[in-house]
């Protein structure tokens, strides 16, 4: 399992700027903490940047695609002209079922952890969601333009990271449970004859036997 973690902006692109605070720094701080939590859980992580450097959107996608990451998580802060706008929202690529599910788990856990306003899961063809080949989400953690939200981002980066990591871990477990369940259903139907680890490989011989059984050949 390999997760690509993408701290939004960086280098000459600060992202949102409020007073002395730049979005690129907040994103990186949270993203590095996510990496540390996931690595402790034996989940491999590749970062699209791990310091303050300029990385364009295609480079970010290339890093994830070339490393064959299983999922892509982009970390951002929101900003709006009206300072009353606040809360957390998570984006997935339109019609990506796995992306939607991952986004929902992550969204729920952040809101649970930080008690931010739940703005829900949304769908957009953002560049990094569109040009990554794996299921991808973009997290708008909270609004830098809202004073209370900015306080949370500055005071509780660990809680944001923990929420995003918890959501990711719960999502991965749910995928594993679902696949184990699917394997058991095939076993009960007699299409496969033993219990397989959902992540183990299938040989051509096993694959041929399964197809023959489905076709009623033996
Ligand atoms: Zn951003």
py3Dmol code that shows the C-alpha trace and the ligand (Angstrom):
import py3Dmol

protein = """\
ATOM      1  CA  UNK A   1       0.000   0.000   0.000  1.00  0.00           C
ATOM      2  CA  UNK A   2       1.428   3.332  -1.063  1.00  0.00           C
ATOM      3  CA  UNK A   3      -0.241   6.686  -0.398  1.00  0.00           C
ATOM      4  CA  UNK A   4       0.863   9.856  -2.199  1.00  0.00           C
ATOM      5  CA  UNK A   5       0.525  12.879   0.093  1.00  0.00           C
ATOM      6  CA  UNK A   6       0.507  16.219  -1.716  1.00  0.00           C
ATOM      7  CA  UNK A   7       1.013  19.415   0.313  1.00  0.00           C
ATOM      8  CA  UNK A   8      -0.628  22.080  -1.866  1.00  0.00           C
ATOM      9  CA  UNK A   9       1.415  24.992  -3.285  1.00  0.00           C
ATOM     10  CA  UNK A  10       5.037  25.648  -2.159  1.00  0.00           C
ATOM     11  CA  UNK A  11       8.094  27.666  -3.173  1.00  0.00           C
ATOM     12  CA  UNK A  12       7.108  30.675  -5.244  1.00  0.00           C
ATOM     13  CA  UNK A  13       3.400  29.743  -4.991  1.00  0.00           C
ATOM     14  CA  UNK A  14       2.262  30.594  -1.426  1.00  0.00           C
ATOM     15  CA  UNK A  15      -1.412  29.681  -1.952  1.00  0.00           C
ATOM     16  CA  UNK A  16      -3.732  31.730   0.271  1.00  0.00           C
ATOM     17  CA  UNK A  17      -2.004  34.419   2.345  1.00  0.00           C
ATOM     18  CA  UNK A  18      -3.596  35.859   5.499  1.00  0.00           C
ATOM     19  CA  UNK A  19      -1.438  38.292   7.478  1.00  0.00           C
ATOM     20  CA  UNK A  20       1.929  36.596   8.018  1.00  0.00           C
ATOM     21  CA  UNK A  21       0.555  33.139   7.316  1.00  0.00           C
ATOM     22  CA  UNK A  22       0.936  31.314   4.024  1.00  0.00           C
ATOM     23  CA  UNK A  23      -1.147  28.333   2.995  1.00  0.00           C
ATOM     24  CA  UNK A  24       1.901  26.472   1.615  1.00  0.00           C
ATOM     25  CA  UNK A  25       3.450  26.299   5.118  1.00  0.00           C
ATOM     26  CA  UNK A  26       0.272  25.135   6.865  1.00  0.00           C
ATOM     27  CA  UNK A  27      -0.292  22.478   4.176  1.00  0.00           C
ATOM     28  CA  UNK A  28       3.264  21.154   4.487  1.00  0.00           C
ATOM     29  CA  UNK A  29       3.110  21.060   8.286  1.00  0.00           C
ATOM     30  CA  UNK A  30      -0.093  18.989   8.259  1.00  0.00           C
ATOM     31  CA  UNK A  31       1.086  16.784   5.366  1.00  0.00           C
ATOM     32  CA  UNK A  32       4.363  15.831   7.084  1.00  0.00           C
ATOM     33  CA  UNK A  33       2.415  14.857  10.206  1.00  0.00           C
ATOM     34  CA  UNK A  34       0.078  12.699   8.074  1.00  0.00           C
ATOM     35  CA  UNK A  35       3.140  10.969   6.616  1.00  0.00           C
ATOM     36  CA  UNK A  36       4.529  10.229  10.068  1.00  0.00           C
ATOM     37  CA  UNK A  37       1.230   8.772  11.322  1.00  0.00           C
ATOM     38  CA  UNK A  38       0.722   6.572   8.245  1.00  0.00           C
ATOM     39  CA  UNK A  39       4.322   5.305   8.285  1.00  0.00           C
ATOM     40  CA  UNK A  40       3.855   4.291  11.948  1.00  0.00           C
ATOM     41  CA  UNK A  41       0.849   2.255  10.767  1.00  0.00           C
ATOM     42  CA  UNK A  42       3.103   0.477   8.237  1.00  0.00           C
ATOM     43  CA  UNK A  43       1.566   2.328   5.298  1.00  0.00           C
ATOM     44  CA  UNK A  44       4.160   3.577   2.794  1.00  0.00           C
ATOM     45  CA  UNK A  45       3.993   7.236   1.828  1.00  0.00           C
ATOM     46  CA  UNK A  46       5.469   9.236  -1.026  1.00  0.00           C
ATOM     47  CA  UNK A  47       5.443  13.028  -0.722  1.00  0.00           C
ATOM     48  CA  UNK A  48       5.094  15.298  -3.766  1.00  0.00           C
ATOM     49  CA  UNK A  49       7.215  17.772  -1.762  1.00  0.00           C
ATOM     50  CA  UNK A  50       8.656  17.571   1.742  1.00  0.00           C
ATOM     51  CA  UNK A  51      10.044  21.087   1.929  1.00  0.00           C
ATOM     52  CA  UNK A  52       9.241  24.596   0.742  1.00  0.00           C
ATOM     53  CA  UNK A  53       9.809  24.185  -2.999  1.00  0.00           C
ATOM     54  CA  UNK A  54       7.990  24.943  -6.231  1.00  0.00           C
ATOM     55  CA  UNK A  55       6.379  21.826  -7.733  1.00  0.00           C
ATOM     56  CA  UNK A  56       3.916  22.305 -10.595  1.00  0.00           C
ATOM     57  CA  UNK A  57       0.646  20.407 -10.779  1.00  0.00           C
ATOM     58  CA  UNK A  58       1.774  17.989 -13.503  1.00  0.00           C
ATOM     59  CA  UNK A  59       4.965  17.155 -11.566  1.00  0.00           C
ATOM     60  CA  UNK A  60       2.809  16.279  -8.561  1.00  0.00           C
ATOM     61  CA  UNK A  61       0.719  13.915 -10.694  1.00  0.00           C
ATOM     62  CA  UNK A  62       3.865  12.431 -12.274  1.00  0.00           C
ATOM     63  CA  UNK A  63       5.377  11.670  -8.846  1.00  0.00           C
ATOM     64  CA  UNK A  64       2.226   9.792  -7.799  1.00  0.00           C
ATOM     65  CA  UNK A  65       1.686   8.041 -11.148  1.00  0.00           C
ATOM     66  CA  UNK A  66       5.314   6.926 -11.620  1.00  0.00           C
ATOM     67  CA  UNK A  67       5.528   5.555  -8.082  1.00  0.00           C
ATOM     68  CA  UNK A  68       2.268   3.627  -8.719  1.00  0.00           C
ATOM     69  CA  UNK A  69       0.691   5.062  -5.580  1.00  0.00           C
ATOM     70  CA  UNK A  70      -2.639   3.450  -4.657  1.00  0.00           C
ATOM     71  CA  UNK A  71      -4.276   6.673  -3.460  1.00  0.00           C
ATOM     72  CA  UNK A  72      -3.520  10.391  -3.709  1.00  0.00           C
ATOM     73  CA  UNK A  73      -4.346  12.893  -0.960  1.00  0.00           C
ATOM     74  CA  UNK A  74      -3.868  16.608  -1.588  1.00  0.00           C
ATOM     75  CA  UNK A  75      -3.825  18.955   1.415  1.00  0.00           C
ATOM     76  CA  UNK A  76      -5.069  22.561   1.143  1.00  0.00           C
ATOM     77  CA  UNK A  77      -6.607  25.382   3.164  1.00  0.00           C
ATOM     78  CA  UNK A  78      -9.640  27.280   1.955  1.00  0.00           C
ATOM     79  CA  UNK A  79      -9.995  31.055   1.706  1.00  0.00           C
ATOM     80  CA  UNK A  80     -12.852  33.397   0.819  1.00  0.00           C
ATOM     81  CA  UNK A  81     -13.553  37.127   0.664  1.00  0.00           C
ATOM     82  CA  UNK A  82     -16.242  36.834   3.359  1.00  0.00           C
ATOM     83  CA  UNK A  83     -14.452  35.994   6.652  1.00  0.00           C
ATOM     84  CA  UNK A  84     -17.575  34.301   8.024  1.00  0.00           C
ATOM     85  CA  UNK A  85     -17.163  31.384   5.563  1.00  0.00           C
ATOM     86  CA  UNK A  86     -15.760  28.449   7.534  1.00  0.00           C
ATOM     87  CA  UNK A  87     -15.585  24.672   7.738  1.00  0.00           C
ATOM     88  CA  UNK A  88     -14.133  21.588   6.107  1.00  0.00           C
ATOM     89  CA  UNK A  89     -14.831  20.130   2.666  1.00  0.00           C
ATOM     90  CA  UNK A  90     -13.253  17.288   0.723  1.00  0.00           C
ATOM     91  CA  UNK A  91     -13.220  16.923  -3.054  1.00  0.00           C
ATOM     92  CA  UNK A  92     -13.204  13.807  -5.205  1.00  0.00           C
ATOM     93  CA  UNK A  93     -13.094  13.433  -8.973  1.00  0.00           C
ATOM     94  CA  UNK A  94     -16.628  13.192 -10.426  1.00  0.00           C
ATOM     95  CA  UNK A  95     -17.866   9.576 -10.713  1.00  0.00           C
ATOM     96  CA  UNK A  96     -14.865   8.086  -8.886  1.00  0.00           C
ATOM     97  CA  UNK A  97     -16.494   5.656  -6.447  1.00  0.00           C
ATOM     98  CA  UNK A  98     -13.304   4.880  -4.505  1.00  0.00           C
ATOM     99  CA  UNK A  99     -12.433   8.574  -4.444  1.00  0.00           C
ATOM    100  CA  UNK A 100     -15.880   9.429  -3.093  1.00  0.00           C
ATOM    101  CA  UNK A 101     -15.601   6.806  -0.354  1.00  0.00           C
ATOM    102  CA  UNK A 102     -12.105   7.870   0.674  1.00  0.00           C
ATOM    103  CA  UNK A 103     -13.242  11.516   0.686  1.00  0.00           C
ATOM    104  CA  UNK A 104     -16.233  10.671   2.895  1.00  0.00           C
ATOM    105  CA  UNK A 105     -14.121   8.816   5.489  1.00  0.00           C
ATOM    106  CA  UNK A 106     -11.551  11.627   5.624  1.00  0.00           C
ATOM    107  CA  UNK A 107     -14.225  14.348   5.764  1.00  0.00           C
ATOM    108  CA  UNK A 108     -16.049  12.599   8.649  1.00  0.00           C
ATOM    109  CA  UNK A 109     -12.896  12.126  10.706  1.00  0.00           C
ATOM    110  CA  UNK A 110     -11.683  15.733  10.361  1.00  0.00           C
ATOM    111  CA  UNK A 111     -15.100  17.114  11.368  1.00  0.00           C
ATOM    112  CA  UNK A 112     -15.239  14.638  14.260  1.00  0.00           C
ATOM    113  CA  UNK A 113     -11.739  15.590  15.429  1.00  0.00           C
ATOM    114  CA  UNK A 114     -11.902  19.400  15.002  1.00  0.00           C
ATOM    115  CA  UNK A 115     -15.683  20.026  15.290  1.00  0.00           C
ATOM    116  CA  UNK A 116     -15.475  22.208  12.172  1.00  0.00           C
ATOM    117  CA  UNK A 117     -18.577  22.948  10.083  1.00  0.00           C
ATOM    118  CA  UNK A 118     -19.240  19.979   7.811  1.00  0.00           C
ATOM    119  CA  UNK A 119     -19.410  21.346   4.256  1.00  0.00           C
ATOM    120  CA  UNK A 120     -19.476  17.805   2.900  1.00  0.00           C
ATOM    121  CA  UNK A 121     -17.882  15.869   0.045  1.00  0.00           C
ATOM    122  CA  UNK A 122     -17.868  17.689  -3.282  1.00  0.00           C
ATOM    123  CA  UNK A 123     -16.898  16.797  -6.830  1.00  0.00           C
ATOM    124  CA  UNK A 124     -14.596  18.801  -9.060  1.00  0.00           C
ATOM    125  CA  UNK A 125     -12.233  18.045 -11.938  1.00  0.00           C
ATOM    126  CA  UNK A 126      -9.300  19.733 -10.191  1.00  0.00           C
ATOM    127  CA  UNK A 127      -6.015  19.188 -12.058  1.00  0.00           C
ATOM    128  CA  UNK A 128      -4.482  16.803  -9.520  1.00  0.00           C
ATOM    129  CA  UNK A 129      -7.716  14.799  -9.273  1.00  0.00           C
ATOM    130  CA  UNK A 130      -8.027  14.526 -13.052  1.00  0.00           C
ATOM    131  CA  UNK A 131      -4.422  13.755 -13.990  1.00  0.00           C
ATOM    132  CA  UNK A 132      -3.622  11.196 -11.308  1.00  0.00           C
ATOM    133  CA  UNK A 133      -4.442   7.627 -12.365  1.00  0.00           C
ATOM    134  CA  UNK A 134      -5.333   6.397  -8.852  1.00  0.00           C
ATOM    135  CA  UNK A 135      -8.351   7.452  -6.735  1.00  0.00           C
ATOM    136  CA  UNK A 136      -7.554  10.952  -5.519  1.00  0.00           C
ATOM    137  CA  UNK A 137      -8.986  13.452  -3.057  1.00  0.00           C
ATOM    138  CA  UNK A 138      -8.314  17.082  -2.232  1.00  0.00           C
ATOM    139  CA  UNK A 139      -8.918  18.158   1.362  1.00  0.00           C
ATOM    140  CA  UNK A 140      -9.828  21.782   2.131  1.00  0.00           C
ATOM    141  CA  UNK A 141      -8.993  21.467   5.822  1.00  0.00           C
ATOM    142  CA  UNK A 142     -10.449  24.819   6.992  1.00  0.00           C
ATOM    143  CA  UNK A 143     -10.652  28.510   6.001  1.00  0.00           C
ATOM    144  CA  UNK A 144      -7.567  30.663   6.578  1.00  0.00           C
ATOM    145  CA  UNK A 145      -9.820  33.670   5.955  1.00  0.00           C
ATOM    146  CA  UNK A 146     -11.926  32.807   9.015  1.00  0.00           C
ATOM    147  CA  UNK A 147     -10.210  33.820  12.298  1.00  0.00           C
ATOM    148  CA  UNK A 148     -11.462  30.814  14.304  1.00  0.00           C
ATOM    149  CA  UNK A 149     -10.553  28.366  11.532  1.00  0.00           C
ATOM    150  CA  UNK A 150      -7.119  29.973  11.136  1.00  0.00           C
ATOM    151  CA  UNK A 151      -6.538  29.503  14.872  1.00  0.00           C
ATOM    152  CA  UNK A 152      -7.360  25.809  14.526  1.00  0.00           C
ATOM    153  CA  UNK A 153      -4.999  25.433  11.555  1.00  0.00           C
ATOM    154  CA  UNK A 154      -2.180  27.104  13.507  1.00  0.00           C
ATOM    155  CA  UNK A 155      -2.846  25.553  16.939  1.00  0.00           C
ATOM    156  CA  UNK A 156      -4.025  22.059  16.020  1.00  0.00           C
ATOM    157  CA  UNK A 157      -2.160  20.822  12.937  1.00  0.00           C
ATOM    158  CA  UNK A 158      -1.728  17.458  14.705  1.00  0.00           C
ATOM    159  CA  UNK A 159      -5.496  17.040  15.004  1.00  0.00           C
ATOM    160  CA  UNK A 160      -5.999  17.775  11.279  1.00  0.00           C
ATOM    161  CA  UNK A 161      -3.286  15.256  10.419  1.00  0.00           C
ATOM    162  CA  UNK A 162      -4.744  12.669  12.785  1.00  0.00           C
ATOM    163  CA  UNK A 163      -8.230  13.129  11.313  1.00  0.00           C
ATOM    164  CA  UNK A 164      -7.003  12.747   7.743  1.00  0.00           C
ATOM    165  CA  UNK A 165      -4.839   9.729   8.659  1.00  0.00           C
ATOM    166  CA  UNK A 166      -7.679   8.088  10.644  1.00  0.00           C
ATOM    167  CA  UNK A 167     -10.084   8.552   7.737  1.00  0.00           C
ATOM    168  CA  UNK A 168      -7.562   7.040   5.343  1.00  0.00           C
ATOM    169  CA  UNK A 169      -6.880   4.050   7.616  1.00  0.00           C
ATOM    170  CA  UNK A 170     -10.610   3.402   8.161  1.00  0.00           C
ATOM    171  CA  UNK A 171     -11.204   3.601   4.409  1.00  0.00           C
ATOM    172  CA  UNK A 172      -8.393   1.100   3.705  1.00  0.00           C
ATOM    173  CA  UNK A 173      -9.841  -1.316   6.290  1.00  0.00           C
ATOM    174  CA  UNK A 174     -13.312  -1.010   4.755  1.00  0.00           C
ATOM    175  CA  UNK A 175     -11.912  -1.893   1.318  1.00  0.00           C
ATOM    176  CA  UNK A 176     -10.180  -4.933   2.796  1.00  0.00           C
ATOM    177  CA  UNK A 177     -13.325  -6.111   4.648  1.00  0.00           C
ATOM    178  CA  UNK A 178     -15.448  -5.696   1.516  1.00  0.00           C
ATOM    179  CA  UNK A 179     -12.997  -7.713  -0.575  1.00  0.00           C
ATOM    180  CA  UNK A 180     -12.739 -10.456   2.076  1.00  0.00           C
ATOM    181  CA  UNK A 181     -16.529 -10.634   2.028  1.00  0.00           C
ATOM    182  CA  UNK A 182     -16.574 -10.862  -1.779  1.00  0.00           C
ATOM    183  CA  UNK A 183     -14.043 -13.718  -1.657  1.00  0.00           C
ATOM    184  CA  UNK A 184     -16.218 -15.600   0.849  1.00  0.00           C
ATOM    185  CA  UNK A 185     -19.251 -15.197  -1.421  1.00  0.00           C
ATOM    186  CA  UNK A 186     -17.330 -16.725  -4.337  1.00  0.00           C
ATOM    187  CA  UNK A 187     -16.172 -19.548  -2.080  1.00  0.00           C
ATOM    188  CA  UNK A 188     -19.758 -20.316  -1.051  1.00  0.00           C
ATOM    189  CA  UNK A 189     -20.767 -20.405  -4.714  1.00  0.00           C
ATOM    190  CA  UNK A 190     -17.940 -22.919  -5.329  1.00  0.00           C
ATOM    191  CA  UNK A 191     -16.175 -20.640  -7.805  1.00  0.00           C
ATOM    192  CA  UNK A 192     -12.974 -20.502  -5.762  1.00  0.00           C
ATOM    193  CA  UNK A 193     -11.996 -23.299  -3.432  1.00  0.00           C
ATOM    194  CA  UNK A 194     -10.079 -21.705  -0.593  1.00  0.00           C
ATOM    195  CA  UNK A 195      -9.838 -18.493   1.344  1.00  0.00           C
ATOM    196  CA  UNK A 196      -7.487 -16.069  -0.320  1.00  0.00           C
ATOM    197  CA  UNK A 197      -5.861 -12.970   1.075  1.00  0.00           C
ATOM    198  CA  UNK A 198      -7.561 -10.114  -0.835  1.00  0.00           C
ATOM    199  CA  UNK A 199      -4.151  -8.673  -1.700  1.00  0.00           C
ATOM    200  CA  UNK A 200      -2.466 -11.901  -2.852  1.00  0.00           C
ATOM    201  CA  UNK A 201      -1.812 -12.448  -6.551  1.00  0.00           C
ATOM    202  CA  UNK A 202      -3.747 -14.853  -8.771  1.00  0.00           C
ATOM    203  CA  UNK A 203      -1.794 -17.149 -11.111  1.00  0.00           C
ATOM    204  CA  UNK A 204      -2.968 -17.747 -14.686  1.00  0.00           C
ATOM    205  CA  UNK A 205      -3.772 -21.335 -13.668  1.00  0.00           C
ATOM    206  CA  UNK A 206      -6.074 -20.193 -10.850  1.00  0.00           C
ATOM    207  CA  UNK A 207      -7.598 -17.558 -13.103  1.00  0.00           C
ATOM    208  CA  UNK A 208      -8.326 -20.158 -15.825  1.00  0.00           C
ATOM    209  CA  UNK A 209      -9.963 -22.483 -13.242  1.00  0.00           C
ATOM    210  CA  UNK A 210     -12.212 -19.677 -12.003  1.00  0.00           C
ATOM    211  CA  UNK A 211     -13.285 -18.715 -15.519  1.00  0.00           C
ATOM    212  CA  UNK A 212     -14.011 -22.368 -16.387  1.00  0.00           C
ATOM    213  CA  UNK A 213     -16.151 -22.736 -13.261  1.00  0.00           C
ATOM    214  CA  UNK A 214     -18.098 -19.596 -14.138  1.00  0.00           C
ATOM    215  CA  UNK A 215     -18.600 -20.930 -17.670  1.00  0.00           C
ATOM    216  CA  UNK A 216     -19.764 -24.278 -16.224  1.00  0.00           C
ATOM    217  CA  UNK A 217     -16.888 -26.139 -17.899  1.00  0.00           C
ATOM    218  CA  UNK A 218     -16.112 -28.181 -14.791  1.00  0.00           C
TER     219      UNK A 218
END
"""
ligand_1 = """\
1
ZN
Zn -4.669 25.651 -1.934
"""
view = py3Dmol.view(width=600, height=400)
view.addModel(protein, "pdb")
view.setStyle({"model": 0}, {"cartoon": {"style": "trace"}})
view.addModel(ligand_1, "xyz")
view.setStyle({"model": 1}, {"stick": {}})
view.zoomTo()
view.show()
